[in-house]
């Protein structure tokens, strides 16, 4: 029987992460840019770059390279109009967005 104060075994490995506290820093845009650029150059997240600057341990596991953007219903309506699709065709819209981003990078 599990005591009420004990975490289930499957959650125990997450206990350290649950105790972590996120700290936000308000800094000059130039400083933020330099940290973000260094993170990009070092294939790190900005958070990992800050940990590296501070001499803390960082997660060296390779990250899945992906970009994210939040799209709301209005965004899908606008993109559907741009691509000649219906807003409900979200998968097709996503494919065309990827094509636009690839064209931008070239």
N, CA and C atoms as a LAMMPS dump frame, in Angstrom:
ITEM: TIMESTEP
0
ITEM: NUMBER OF ATOMS
318
ITEM: BOX BOUNDS ff ff ff
-5.0000000000000000e+02 5.0000000000000000e+02
-5.0000000000000000e+02 5.0000000000000000e+02
-5.0000000000000000e+02 5.0000000000000000e+02
ITEM: ATOMS id mol type element x y z
1 1 1 N 0.832 -1.188 0
2 1 2 C 0 0 0
3 1 3 C 0.872 1.245 0
4 2 1 N 0.52 2.245 -0.826
5 2 2 C 1.298 3.471 -0.942
6 2 3 C 0.821 4.473 0.1
7 3 1 N 1.769 5.03 0.842
8 3 2 C 1.407 6.06 1.809
9 3 3 C 0.912 7.288 1.047
10 4 1 N 0.047 8.063 1.654
11 4 2 C -0.532 9.219 0.979
12 4 3 C 0.509 10.287 0.642
13 5 1 N 1.63 10.293 1.337
14 5 2 C 2.646 11.318 1.105
15 5 3 C 3.668 10.882 0.053
16 6 1 N 3.714 9.608 -0.297
17 6 2 C 4.658 9.112 -1.292
18 6 3 C 4.114 9.328 -2.697
19 7 1 N 5.012 9.673 -3.593
20 7 2 C 4.624 9.783 -4.999
21 7 3 C 4.593 8.406 -5.631
22 8 1 N 3.696 8.201 -6.575
23 8 2 C 3.737 6.932 -7.318
24 8 3 C 5.097 6.782 -7.989
25 9 1 N 5.553 5.547 -8.113
26 9 2 C 6.88 5.266 -8.656
27 9 3 C 7.111 5.932 -10.011
28 10 1 N 6.089 5.901 -10.889
29 10 2 C 6.27 6.47 -12.221
30 10 3 C 6.448 7.984 -12.195
31 11 1 N 6.093 8.654 -11.094
32 11 2 C 6.253 10.108 -10.991
33 11 3 C 7.519 10.509 -10.253
34 12 1 N 8.171 9.558 -9.587
35 12 2 C 9.32 9.894 -8.751
36 12 3 C 10.472 10.479 -9.563
37 13 1 N 10.652 10.026 -10.8
38 13 2 C 11.751 10.555 -11.606
39 13 3 C 11.508 12.008 -11.993
40 14 1 N 10.276 12.462 -11.947
41 14 2 C 9.94 13.846 -12.287
42 14 3 C 9.955 14.756 -11.07
43 15 1 N 10.221 14.205 -9.916
44 15 2 C 10.145 14.981 -8.681
45 15 3 C 11.114 16.167 -8.696
46 16 1 N 12.333 15.968 -9.19
47 16 2 C 13.299 17.062 -9.242
48 16 3 C 12.792 18.185 -10.137
49 17 1 N 12.257 17.834 -11.28
50 17 2 C 11.76 18.849 -12.21
51 17 3 C 10.593 19.62 -11.6
52 18 1 N 9.772 18.934 -10.819
53 18 2 C 8.627 19.609 -10.203
54 18 3 C 9.076 20.657 -9.202
55 19 1 N 10.244 20.476 -8.622
56 19 2 C 10.74 21.421 -7.63
57 19 3 C 11.468 22.596 -8.273
58 20 1 N 11.752 22.544 -9.572
59 20 2 C 12.443 23.622 -10.25
60 20 3 C 11.531 24.826 -10.378
61 21 1 N 12.126 25.999 -10.313
62 21 2 C 11.377 27.244 -10.427
63 21 3 C 11.938 28.017 -11.608
64 22 1 N 11.057 28.415 -12.507
65 22 2 C 11.51 29.188 -13.657
66 22 3 C 11.757 30.625 -13.225
67 23 1 N 12.881 31.185 -13.652
68 23 2 C 13.247 32.555 -13.32
69 23 3 C 13.321 33.336 -14.623
70 24 1 N 12.649 34.481 -14.663
71 24 2 C 12.656 35.327 -15.859
72 24 3 C 13.526 36.551 -15.594
73 25 1 N 14.237 36.968 -16.619
74 25 2 C 15.113 38.125 -16.511
75 25 3 C 14.689 39.179 -17.529
76 26 1 N 14.496 40.401 -17.069
77 26 2 C 14.233 41.521 -17.974
78 26 3 C 15.571 42.181 -18.256
79 27 1 N 16.01 42.085 -19.517
80 27 2 C 17.31 42.633 -19.886
81 27 3 C 17.177 43.445 -21.156
82 28 1 N 18.178 44.245 -21.395
83 28 2 C 18.265 45.035 -22.618
84 28 3 C 18.145 44.119 -23.83
85 29 1 N 17.508 44.59 -24.885
86 29 2 C 17.324 43.785 -26.093
87 29 3 C 18.644 43.305 -26.69
88 30 1 N 19.683 44.113 -26.586
89 30 2 C 20.992 43.728 -27.14
90 30 3 C 21.55 42.51 -26.398
91 31 1 N 21.368 42.488 -25.091
92 31 2 C 21.846 41.354 -24.289
93 31 3 C 21.036 40.111 -24.641
94 32 1 N 19.714 40.265 -24.717
95 32 2 C 18.874 39.13 -25.079
96 32 3 C 19.247 38.593 -26.447
97 33 1 N 19.5 39.484 -27.405
98 33 2 C 19.876 39.066 -28.752
99 33 3 C 21.185 38.268 -28.722
100 34 1 N 22.177 38.759 -27.984
101 34 2 C 23.47 38.062 -27.918
102 34 3 C 23.324 36.672 -27.303
103 35 1 N 22.499 36.555 -26.267
104 35 2 C 22.295 35.252 -25.634
105 35 3 C 21.575 34.312 -26.59
106 36 1 N 20.525 34.811 -27.258
107 36 2 C 19.791 33.962 -28.214
108 36 3 C 20.672 33.552 -29.379
109 37 1 N 21.499 34.48 -29.876
110 37 2 C 22.391 34.162 -30.999
111 37 3 C 23.425 33.129 -30.575
112 38 1 N 23.992 33.294 -29.388
113 38 2 C 24.965 32.314 -28.883
114 38 3 C 24.297 30.948 -28.749
115 39 1 N 23.066 30.928 -28.263
116 39 2 C 22.338 29.659 -28.117
117 39 3 C 22.168 29.001 -29.481
118 40 1 N 21.773 29.778 -30.46
119 40 2 C 21.595 29.245 -31.81
120 40 3 C 22.925 28.728 -32.363
121 41 1 N 23.981 29.511 -32.206
122 41 2 C 25.308 29.108 -32.688
123 41 3 C 25.81 27.846 -31.992
124 42 1 N 25.415 27.663 -30.733
125 42 2 C 25.865 26.508 -29.942
126 42 3 C 24.864 25.361 -29.937
127 43 1 N 23.816 25.484 -30.754
128 43 2 C 22.765 24.464 -30.839
129 43 3 C 22.149 24.17 -29.468
130 44 1 N 21.886 25.247 -28.722
131 44 2 C 21.277 25.149 -27.402
132 44 3 C 19.995 25.966 -27.382
133 45 1 N 19.159 25.696 -26.411
134 45 2 C 18.008 26.572 -26.182
135 45 3 C 18.535 27.8 -25.434
136 46 1 N 17.813 28.923 -25.499
137 46 2 C 18.269 30.087 -24.719
138 46 3 C 18.417 29.762 -23.234
139 47 1 N 17.53 28.942 -22.696
140 47 2 C 17.623 28.551 -21.294
141 47 3 C 18.914 27.778 -21.027
142 48 1 N 19.249 26.838 -21.925
143 48 2 C 20.493 26.073 -21.754
144 48 3 C 21.704 26.984 -21.904
145 49 1 N 21.635 27.975 -22.797
146 49 2 C 22.745 28.907 -22.982
147 49 3 C 22.965 29.709 -21.7
148 50 1 N 21.889 30.155 -21.068
149 50 2 C 22.023 30.891 -19.805
150 50 3 C 22.649 29.988 -18.752
151 51 1 N 22.201 28.723 -18.671
152 51 2 C 22.802 27.79 -17.711
153 51 3 C 24.298 27.618 -17.985
154 52 1 N 24.677 27.538 -19.263
155 52 2 C 26.086 27.391 -19.631
156 52 3 C 26.882 28.632 -19.22
157 53 1 N 26.34 29.805 -19.472
158 53 2 C 27.002 31.053 -19.083
159 53 3 C 27.226 31.092 -17.58
160 54 1 N 26.252 30.597 -16.827
161 54 2 C 26.339 30.612 -15.365
162 54 3 C 27.171 29.468 -14.796
163 55 1 N 27.645 28.568 -15.679
164 55 2 C 28.462 27.455 -15.232
165 55 3 C 27.658 26.308 -14.659
166 56 1 N 26.36 26.267 -14.954
167 56 2 C 25.507 25.173 -14.483
168 56 3 C 25.506 24.043 -15.502
169 57 1 N 25.132 22.868 -15.081
170 57 2 C 25.062 21.743 -16.008
171 57 3 C 23.941 21.99 -17.018
172 58 1 N 24.185 21.501 -18.222
173 58 2 C 23.181 21.646 -19.271
174 58 3 C 22.87 20.28 -19.855
175 59 1 N 21.726 20.196 -20.499
176 59 2 C 21.289 18.964 -21.135
177 59 3 C 21.964 18.875 -22.502
178 60 1 N 22.848 17.926 -22.666
179 60 2 C 23.592 17.796 -23.926
180 60 3 C 22.878 16.928 -24.956
181 61 1 N 21.694 16.389 -24.602
182 61 2 C 20.975 15.562 -25.573
183 61 3 C 20.586 16.412 -26.78
184 62 1 N 20.699 15.851 -27.957
185 62 2 C 20.296 16.614 -29.133
186 62 3 C 18.795 16.891 -29.101
187 63 1 N 18.456 18.09 -29.478
188 63 2 C 17.056 18.491 -29.515
189 63 3 C 16.493 18.225 -30.899
190 64 1 N 15.198 17.937 -30.935
191 64 2 C 14.539 17.767 -32.221
192 64 3 C 14.413 19.159 -32.829
193 65 1 N 14.996 19.365 -34.008
194 65 2 C 14.963 20.718 -34.591
195 65 3 C 13.569 21.045 -35.133
196 66 1 N 12.858 21.874 -34.414
197 66 2 C 11.545 22.274 -34.9
198 66 3 C 11.259 23.702 -34.459
199 67 1 N 10.439 24.33 -35.233
200 67 2 C 9.968 25.664 -34.905
201 67 3 C 8.476 25.57 -34.622
202 68 1 N 7.991 26.443 -33.763
203 68 2 C 6.575 26.424 -33.459
204 68 3 C 5.977 27.805 -33.652
205 69 1 N 4.709 27.821 -33.957
206 69 2 C 3.937 29.052 -34.016
207 69 3 C 2.52 28.7 -33.582
208 70 1 N 1.894 29.579 -32.858
209 70 2 C 0.51 29.351 -32.437
210 70 3 C -0.424 29.951 -33.479
211 71 1 N -1.347 29.149 -33.964
212 71 2 C -2.319 29.611 -34.951
213 71 3 C -3.717 29.509 -34.366
214 72 1 N -4.463 30.604 -34.43
215 72 2 C -5.841 30.58 -33.951
216 72 3 C -6.785 30.444 -35.146
217 73 1 N -8.07 30.411 -34.876
218 73 2 C -9.048 30.228 -35.951
219 73 3 C -8.934 31.303 -37.017
220 74 1 N -8.731 32.551 -36.609
221 74 2 C -8.594 33.644 -37.578
222 74 3 C -7.367 33.434 -38.464
223 75 1 N -6.276 32.952 -37.884
224 75 2 C -5.072 32.666 -38.66
225 75 3 C -5.361 31.629 -39.736
226 76 1 N -6.095 30.574 -39.367
227 76 2 C -6.43 29.532 -40.347
228 76 3 C -7.334 30.08 -41.446
229 77 1 N -8.226 30.994 -41.091
230 77 2 C -9.078 31.622 -42.103
231 77 3 C -8.221 32.42 -43.087
232 78 1 N -7.278 33.204 -42.551
233 78 2 C -6.403 34.011 -43.409
234 78 3 C -5.51 33.132 -44.28
235 79 1 N -4.926 32.094 -43.683
236 79 2 C -4.049 31.203 -44.454
237 79 3 C -4.839 30.42 -45.492
238 80 1 N -6.042 30.014 -45.157
239 80 2 C -6.883 29.306 -46.123
240 80 3 C -7.145 30.203 -47.325
241 81 1 N -7.435 31.474 -47.078
242 81 2 C -7.631 32.417 -48.179
243 81 3 C -6.376 32.577 -49.019
244 82 1 N -5.24 32.651 -48.367
245 82 2 C -3.961 32.788 -49.069
246 82 3 C -3.69 31.596 -49.973
247 83 1 N -3.999 30.4 -49.482
248 83 2 C -3.675 29.174 -50.219
249 83 3 C -4.843 28.615 -51.021
250 84 1 N -5.984 29.283 -51.003
251 84 2 C -7.134 28.794 -51.753
252 84 3 C -7.721 27.511 -51.183
253 85 1 N -7.713 27.403 -49.871
254 85 2 C -8.237 26.219 -49.185
255 85 3 C -9.34 26.624 -48.225
256 86 1 N -9.93 25.647 -47.565
257 86 2 C -10.905 25.894 -46.511
258 86 3 C -10.156 25.889 -45.17
259 87 1 N -10.583 26.715 -44.206
260 87 2 C -9.902 26.755 -42.903
261 87 3 C -9.814 25.395 -42.216
262 88 1 N -10.745 24.498 -42.505
263 88 2 C -10.745 23.174 -41.876
264 88 3 C -9.633 22.275 -42.434
265 89 1 N -9.029 22.646 -43.54
266 89 2 C -7.978 21.837 -44.172
267 89 3 C -6.62 22.155 -43.524
268 90 1 N -6.558 21.975 -42.223
269 90 2 C -5.379 22.385 -41.468
270 90 3 C -4.112 21.636 -41.861
271 91 1 N -4.195 20.367 -42.169
272 91 2 C -3.011 19.607 -42.573
273 91 3 C -2.45 20.146 -43.886
274 92 1 N -3.327 20.412 -44.849
275 92 2 C -2.888 20.961 -46.129
276 92 3 C -2.296 22.356 -45.94
277 93 1 N -2.921 23.151 -45.066
278 93 2 C -2.395 24.488 -44.769
279 93 3 C -1 24.365 -44.169
280 94 1 N -0.817 23.443 -43.24
281 94 2 C 0.484 23.245 -42.602
282 94 3 C 1.553 22.887 -43.639
283 95 1 N 1.21 22.024 -44.592
284 95 2 C 2.17 21.649 -45.642
285 95 3 C 2.583 22.864 -46.463
286 96 1 N 1.624 23.735 -46.78
287 96 2 C 1.936 24.922 -47.573
288 96 3 C 2.72 25.953 -46.759
289 97 1 N 2.453 26.023 -45.467
290 97 2 C 3.23 26.906 -44.592
291 97 3 C 4.686 26.445 -44.58
292 98 1 N 4.903 25.136 -44.478
293 98 2 C 6.269 24.595 -44.494
294 98 3 C 6.961 24.97 -45.805
295 99 1 N 6.251 24.852 -46.917
296 99 2 C 6.83 25.237 -48.208
297 99 3 C 7.222 26.712 -48.222
298 100 1 N 6.37 27.585 -47.665
299 100 2 C 6.691 29.015 -47.582
300 100 3 C 7.942 29.235 -46.738
301 101 1 N 8.051 28.529 -45.619
302 101 2 C 9.214 28.691 -44.755
303 101 3 C 10.492 28.195 -45.42
304 102 1 N 10.397 27.109 -46.164
305 102 2 C 11.568 26.596 -46.898
306 102 3 C 11.994 27.611 -47.951
307 103 1 N 11.002 28.168 -48.688
308 103 2 C 11.33 29.196 -49.694
309 103 3 C 12.002 30.386 -49.045
310 104 1 N 11.517 30.8 -47.877
311 104 2 C 12.121 31.921 -47.159
312 104 3 C 13.586 31.639 -46.831
313 105 1 N 13.874 30.408 -46.408
314 105 2 C 15.235 30.078 -45.992
315 105 3 C 16.203 30.005 -47.167
316 106 1 N 15.667 29.773 -48.362
317 106 2 C 16.529 29.724 -49.548
318 106 3 C 16.654 31.108 -50.104
